[in-house]
């Protein structure tokens, strides 16, 4: 029973924390209009802080917290200025590309 209880704590705790972090991030983004630097930085900081706080302080699933936070923010797209939306999308596309390149380069060096 302890294992099942811990699983629910980790999973549900991560989801709840992600929801709360998403609400905080949307509240912060709603105060800013048409400032790409602040909106992009807020989205980046939200991702890192959500994962770090979940894993280090609450000992819940950081991945689930981040997924729930992202889903919450994606349903509240109006908090991102229309002029910044494209720039934000391009920033995250480039970040994903660089992350994948780094991961596969390191995996190739380890295997070789």
C-alpha positions as a printed Julia matrix, in Angstrom:
112×3 Matrix{Float64}:
  0.0    0.0     0.0
  2.9    2.34    0.65
  3.97   2.09   -3.0
  0.51   2.97   -4.27
  0.23   5.84   -1.8
  3.63   7.21   -2.91
  2.68   6.85   -6.58
 -0.48   8.89   -6.06
  1.42  11.5    -4.04
  4.07  11.9    -6.73
  1.63  11.91   -9.64
 -1.18  14.01   -8.19
  1.23  16.34   -6.41
  3.03  17.01   -9.68
 -0.22  17.72  -11.48
 -1.46  20.08   -8.77
  1.85  21.92   -8.62
  1.88  22.27  -12.4
 -1.63  23.72  -12.33
 -0.65  26.23   -9.65
  2.53  27.24  -11.49
  0.53  27.65  -14.69
 -1.93  29.95  -12.92
  0.92  32.03  -11.51
  2.62  32.27  -14.89
 -0.59  33.27  -16.67
 -1.23  35.91  -13.99
  2.27  37.33  -14.53
  1.94  37.25  -18.33
 -1.45  38.96  -18.17
  0.23  42.02  -16.64
  2.6   42.42  -19.61
  1.61  43.45  -23.13
  3.75  43.33  -26.26
  7.14  42.93  -24.58
  8.87  39.94  -26.22
 11.82  39.88  -23.82
  9.68  39.63  -20.69
  7.13  37.2   -22.17
  9.77  34.81  -23.54
 11.82  35.0   -20.35
  8.72  34.33  -18.25
  7.85  31.23  -20.27
 11.42  29.93  -20.01
 11.7   30.63  -16.28
  8.29  29.03  -15.67
  9.48  25.8   -17.27
 12.68  25.58  -15.25
 11.2   26.73  -11.96
  8.23  24.36  -12.24
 10.47  21.35  -12.77
 13.01  22.37  -10.12
 10.47  23.2    -7.42
  8.55  19.97   -8.06
 11.61  17.74   -7.87
 13.75  19.51   -5.25
 11.25  20.94   -2.78
  8.03  18.96   -3.06
  9.49  15.63   -4.22
  6.74  15.16   -6.8
  6.94  14.47  -10.53
  8.6   17.39  -12.27
  7.67  16.0   -15.67
  3.97  15.82  -14.82
  4.12  19.27  -13.25
  5.66  20.68  -16.41
  3.16  18.94  -18.68
  0.16  20.19  -16.68
  1.66  23.69  -16.52
  2.12  23.68  -20.3
 -1.41  22.43  -20.92
 -2.84  25.09  -18.62
 -0.85  27.82  -20.34
 -1.8   26.58  -23.81
 -5.48  26.93  -22.91
 -4.85  30.5   -21.79
 -3.13  31.7   -24.98
 -4.66  35.16  -24.64
 -2.09  35.95  -21.95
  0.59  36.06  -24.69
  0.49  39.19  -26.84
 -0.44  38.45  -30.47
  2.67  40.24  -31.7
  4.91  38.13  -29.44
  3.23  34.77  -30.13
  5.21  34.08  -33.32
  8.52  35.09  -31.72
  7.8   32.87  -28.71
  6.99  29.93  -30.98
 10.24  30.4   -32.93
 12.23  30.63  -29.68
 10.85  27.31  -28.43
 11.36  25.66  -31.83
 15.03  26.69  -31.78
 15.39  25.53  -28.16
 13.98  22.11  -29.05
 16.31  21.84  -32.04
 19.38  22.75  -29.97
 18.36  20.39  -27.18
 17.87  17.46  -29.57
 21.17  18.21  -31.3
 23.01  18.24  -27.96
 21.39  15.04  -26.72
 22.05  13.06  -29.88
 25.62  14.38  -30.19
 26.36  13.29  -26.63
 24.7    9.91  -27.2
 26.77   9.42  -30.35
 29.98  10.22  -28.49
 29.12   7.79  -25.69
 28.25   4.97  -28.08
 31.24   5.52  -30.36
